[in-house]
Amino acid sequence: IKLIDELKIKNKKQTRKVWVRRLGRPNSDSIPKDAIQHFDRIVIPGDYLEPDLDFISNWKTEEVNITPPLISISRDDLLPRGELRSRVGISPNSKVALVSIGAGSINDIEDLRRFVVKGLTQRGITVVIAESMLNPLEEKFDNPLVRVVNEYPIMRYRNCFDLAVLAGGYNSIHEAVLLRLPSIIIPNPSTGTDDQLGRARYLADSGGFFVLEEDDIEMLDLAIERICDDSVRSKMLDSIVDFETRLFNVT
């Protein structure tokens, strides 16, 4: 098949072939079924979504491993709190929110981003917008409290952020938990195979995140109001620590 031919691994039996692939919605999986058989091992990064074991059992490969979540950053990789702030001109005393709700290539999120930025800045929060490296923002923000940053992985600056507004993507969600960042989660329902809504729902009862499943502007505004409150955010942080400890048995 085209994929295997392009990778130039077909029939190379002397080479052990491992495919690291995340699971999406089984009904939306576009990978050709005969691609699996050309690999010796499939490694599935862990997710808050339950894997479809019946779906996996039909794969014709010798070994399938489901690992803990695989993400690009760890606590040991985090940069000092002032690293990003000093570089982009943010006061050390400012409250800072990371806004990363999508690249705009999947569906139209410009109005949503604009509303979030307005809601945060009106409450005195400095906003760092994570710009996609593949889809740079066309919109310009004429606001002294807004910075657009093109960095990957943006979460290495987690110590710079007091809160976040995030989509429900794999990296964003798992990093928010691992790095203990109180957040508003706005899952994108139009992402094809990636079940952002299901992933976000898993966090809804944790206490550390506000999850908005629908385009409800009033609820979003309320969530912004709540997360900008220092006492609320402190309780959210405690809940994330408890949730992560129970989930991964970490300290």
C-alpha positions as CSV (number, residue, x, y, z in Angstrom):
1,I,0.0,0.0,0.0
2,K,1.1,3.6,-0.5
3,L,1.9,4.3,3.2
4,I,4.1,1.3,3.6
5,D,5.8,1.9,0.2
6,E,6.6,5.5,1.1
7,L,8.2,4.4,4.4
8,K,10.2,1.8,2.4
9,I,9.8,-0.9,5.1
10,K,7.7,-3.4,3.3
11,N,9.2,-6.9,3.2
12,K,12.3,-5.8,5.2
13,K,12.1,-8.7,7.6
14,Q,15.6,-8.1,9.1
15,T,14.4,-4.8,10.5
16,R,12.2,-4.7,13.6
17,K,9.3,-2.3,12.8
18,V,7.5,-0.5,15.6
19,W,4.5,1.8,15.0
20,V,3.6,4.4,17.7
21,R,0.0,5.4,17.0
22,R,-2.7,7.0,19.1
23,L,-6.2,5.5,19.0
24,G,-9.1,7.6,17.6
25,R,-12.7,6.8,17.1
26,P,-12.7,3.3,15.6
27,N,-15.5,4.2,13.1
28,S,-13.3,7.1,11.9
29,D,-10.0,5.3,11.7
30,S,-8.7,5.9,8.2
31,I,-5.6,3.7,8.4
32,P,-5.7,0.8,5.9
33,K,-6.2,-2.5,7.7
34,D,-3.4,-4.2,5.8
35,A,-0.9,-1.6,7.1
36,I,-0.8,-3.1,10.6
37,Q,0.5,-6.5,9.4
38,H,3.8,-4.9,8.2
39,F,4.8,-4.0,11.8
40,D,6.2,-6.2,14.5
41,R,4.8,-4.1,17.4
42,I,2.2,-1.4,17.8
43,V,2.7,1.0,20.7
44,I,-0.5,2.8,21.8
45,P,0.2,5.9,24.0
46,G,-2.2,5.9,27.0
47,D,-5.1,8.3,26.9
48,Y,-8.0,9.2,29.2
49,L,-10.2,7.6,26.6
50,E,-10.8,3.9,27.1
51,P,-9.2,1.9,24.3
52,D,-11.5,-0.2,22.2
53,L,-10.0,-3.7,22.9
54,D,-12.3,-5.4,20.3
55,F,-11.0,-3.1,17.7
56,I,-7.4,-3.7,18.7
57,S,-7.9,-7.5,18.8
58,N,-8.4,-7.5,15.0
59,W,-5.0,-6.1,14.3
60,K,-2.7,-8.7,12.7
61,T,0.6,-8.0,14.5
62,E,2.7,-9.9,16.9
63,E,2.5,-7.5,19.8
64,V,0.4,-4.5,21.0
65,N,1.6,-2.4,24.0
66,I,-0.5,0.2,25.7
67,T,1.8,2.6,27.5
68,P,1.3,5.5,29.9
69,P,0.6,8.8,28.1
70,L,3.4,9.9,25.8
71,I,3.9,13.7,25.9
72,S,6.6,16.1,24.9
73,I,7.4,17.7,28.3
74,S,7.9,16.7,31.9
75,R,8.3,18.6,35.1
76,D,12.0,18.3,34.9
77,D,11.9,20.2,31.5
78,L,10.1,23.3,32.8
79,L,11.8,26.6,32.5
80,P,11.9,29.3,35.3
81,R,8.8,31.4,35.7
82,G,10.5,34.5,34.4
83,E,11.9,33.0,31.3
84,L,9.1,33.7,28.9
85,R,7.8,36.7,30.8
86,S,11.1,38.6,30.5
87,R,11.5,37.7,26.8
88,V,8.0,39.0,25.7
89,G,7.8,41.9,28.2
90,I,5.4,40.6,30.9
91,S,5.6,41.9,34.4
92,P,6.7,39.4,37.0
93,N,3.6,40.3,39.1
94,S,1.1,39.8,36.3
95,K,-1.5,37.0,36.2
96,V,-0.9,35.2,32.9
97,A,-3.2,32.9,31.0
98,L,-2.2,30.5,28.2
99,V,-4.8,30.4,25.4
100,S,-4.4,27.4,23.0
101,I,-7.7,26.4,21.5
102,G,-6.7,25.3,18.1
103,A,-5.1,26.4,14.9
104,G,-8.2,27.4,13.1
105,S,-7.7,24.9,10.3
106,I,-10.3,22.4,11.6
107,N,-13.2,24.8,12.2
108,D,-13.7,28.5,12.7
109,I,-12.4,29.4,16.2
110,E,-11.5,33.0,15.7
111,D,-14.7,34.4,17.3
112,L,-14.2,32.0,20.2
113,R,-10.6,33.0,20.7
114,R,-11.5,36.7,20.5
115,F,-14.2,36.2,23.2
116,V,-11.8,34.4,25.5
117,V,-9.1,37.0,25.0
118,K,-11.5,39.8,25.7
119,G,-12.9,38.1,28.8
120,L,-9.5,37.5,30.3
121,T,-8.0,40.9,29.5
122,Q,-11.0,42.7,30.8
123,R,-10.3,41.1,34.2
124,G,-6.7,42.2,34.1
125,I,-5.2,38.9,32.9
126,T,-2.2,39.0,30.5
127,V,-2.8,36.5,27.6
128,V,-0.2,34.4,25.9
129,I,-1.7,32.9,22.7
130,A,0.0,29.8,21.5
131,E,0.4,30.2,17.8
132,S,0.5,27.1,15.6
133,M,3.7,26.6,13.7
134,L,1.7,25.2,10.8
135,N,-1.1,27.7,10.8
136,P,0.2,31.2,11.9
137,L,-2.5,33.6,13.2
138,E,-3.7,36.1,10.7
139,E,-5.5,38.1,13.3
140,K,-3.6,40.9,15.1
141,F,-4.4,41.8,18.7
142,D,-4.1,45.5,19.4
143,N,-4.1,45.0,23.2
144,P,-1.1,45.6,25.5
145,L,-2.1,42.6,27.5
146,V,-1.8,40.1,24.6
147,R,1.2,38.3,23.4
148,V,1.3,35.9,20.5
149,V,4.1,33.3,20.9
150,N,5.3,30.7,18.4
151,E,7.0,28.1,20.6
152,Y,6.9,24.3,20.8
153,P,6.4,22.8,23.2
154,I,4.7,25.8,24.8
155,M,4.2,23.9,28.0
156,R,7.9,24.1,28.9
157,Y,6.9,27.6,30.0
158,R,4.2,26.2,32.3
159,N,5.7,28.1,35.3
160,C,4.9,31.3,33.5
161,F,1.2,30.6,33.4
162,D,-1.3,30.9,36.2
163,L,-4.2,29.4,34.2
164,A,-5.1,28.3,30.7
165,V,-7.9,28.0,28.2
166,L,-7.3,24.9,26.1
167,A,-8.8,22.7,23.5
168,G,-9.2,19.0,24.2
169,G,-6.2,17.7,22.3
170,Y,-4.1,14.9,23.5
171,N,-1.0,16.9,24.4
172,S,-2.9,19.8,26.0
173,I,-5.0,17.7,28.2
174,H,-2.3,15.3,29.5
175,E,0.1,18.1,30.0
176,A,-2.4,20.2,31.9
177,V,-2.8,17.3,34.4
178,L,0.8,16.3,34.6
179,L,2.0,19.9,35.0
180,R,-0.9,20.9,37.2
181,L,-2.3,23.8,35.3
182,P,-5.9,24.9,36.2
183,S,-7.7,25.3,32.9
184,I,-10.9,25.8,31.0
185,I,-11.3,23.0,28.5
186,I,-13.2,23.7,25.3
187,P,-13.1,20.5,23.3
188,N,-13.4,20.7,19.5
189,P,-16.1,18.3,18.3
190,S,-15.0,18.6,14.6
191,T,-11.6,16.9,14.8
192,G,-12.3,13.7,12.8
193,T,-10.7,10.8,14.6
194,D,-9.6,12.6,17.7
195,D,-12.3,12.4,20.4
196,Q,-11.6,15.7,22.2
197,L,-15.1,15.7,23.8
198,G,-14.7,12.3,25.3
199,R,-11.2,13.1,26.7
200,A,-12.5,16.4,28.2
201,R,-15.5,14.6,29.8
202,Y,-13.0,12.4,31.7
203,L,-11.7,15.5,33.5
204,A,-15.1,17.1,34.1
205,D,-15.5,15.6,37.6
206,S,-11.9,16.0,38.7
207,G,-12.5,19.5,40.1
208,G,-9.4,20.9,38.5
209,F,-10.9,21.9,35.2
210,F,-14.0,23.7,33.8
211,V,-15.2,21.7,30.8
212,L,-17.5,23.4,28.3
213,E,-19.1,20.9,26.0
214,E,-21.3,23.3,24.0
215,D,-20.9,26.8,22.5
216,D,-22.5,28.5,25.6
217,I,-21.1,32.0,25.8
218,E,-22.7,32.7,29.2
219,M,-21.2,29.6,30.7
220,L,-17.8,30.4,29.2
221,D,-17.9,33.9,30.6
222,L,-18.8,32.4,34.1
223,A,-15.9,29.9,33.8
224,I,-13.5,32.8,32.9
225,E,-14.8,34.8,35.9
226,R,-14.3,31.8,38.2
227,I,-10.9,30.8,37.1
228,C,-9.6,34.4,37.4
229,D,-10.4,34.2,41.1
230,D,-7.2,33.3,43.0
231,S,-9.1,31.3,45.7
232,V,-11.0,29.3,43.1
233,R,-7.8,28.6,41.2
234,S,-6.0,27.4,44.4
235,K,-8.8,24.9,45.0
236,M,-8.6,23.7,41.4
237,L,-4.9,23.2,41.8
238,D,-5.4,21.0,44.9
239,S,-8.0,19.0,43.0
240,I,-5.6,18.4,40.1
241,V,-3.0,17.1,42.5
242,D,-5.5,14.8,44.1
243,F,-6.7,13.6,40.7
244,E,-3.3,13.0,39.4
245,T,-2.2,11.1,42.6
246,R,-5.2,8.8,42.4
247,L,-4.8,8.3,38.6
248,F,-1.0,7.7,38.4
249,N,-0.1,7.0,42.0
250,V,2.4,9.8,42.0
251,T,3.5,12.4,44.5
